[in-house]
């Protein structure tokens, strides 16, 4: 799924994205590291993958969206 980077803390390597419907979702260090990224800027388009469902759904991977 595509999203837009909203926040990112380079010290903790955690942050949040906004889904295209405006829903904010946080990601943890493991999800950031799984994508192999070194840095993320607010406004960048990203691709996210989830695991779990409902209230247990979490981002497991964050990568840059490429066209």
Residue pairs with C-beta under 8 A, 6 or more apart in sequence:
1 19
1 47
1 48
1 49
1 50
2 20
2 45
2 46
2 47
2 48
2 65
3 17
3 18
3 19
3 20
3 25
3 45
3 46
3 47
3 48
4 17
4 18
4 20
4 43
4 44
4 45
4 46
5 15
5 17
5 40
5 41
5 42
5 43
5 44
5 45
5 46
6 15
6 16
6 17
6 18
6 24
6 42
7 15
7 16
7 42
8 14
8 15
8 39
8 40
8 41
8 42
9 15
10 39
12 29
13 29
13 32
13 33
14 26
14 27
14 28
14 29
14 32
15 26
15 27
15 32
15 40
16 24
16 25
16 26
16 27
17 24
17 25
17 27
17 46
17 48
17 59
17 62
18 24
18 25
19 25
25 48
25 59
26 59
27 48
27 58
27 59
27 62
28 58
28 59
30 60
31 48
31 58
31 59
31 60
31 61
31 62
32 40
32 62
34 60
34 61
34 62
35 61
35 62
35 63
35 64
36 63
37 62
37 63
37 64
40 46
40 62
44 64
44 65
45 64
45 65
46 62
46 63
46 64
46 65
47 61
47 62
47 63
47 64
47 65
48 59
48 61
48 62
49 59
49 60
49 61
50 57
50 58
50 59
50 60
51 57
51 58
51 60
52 58
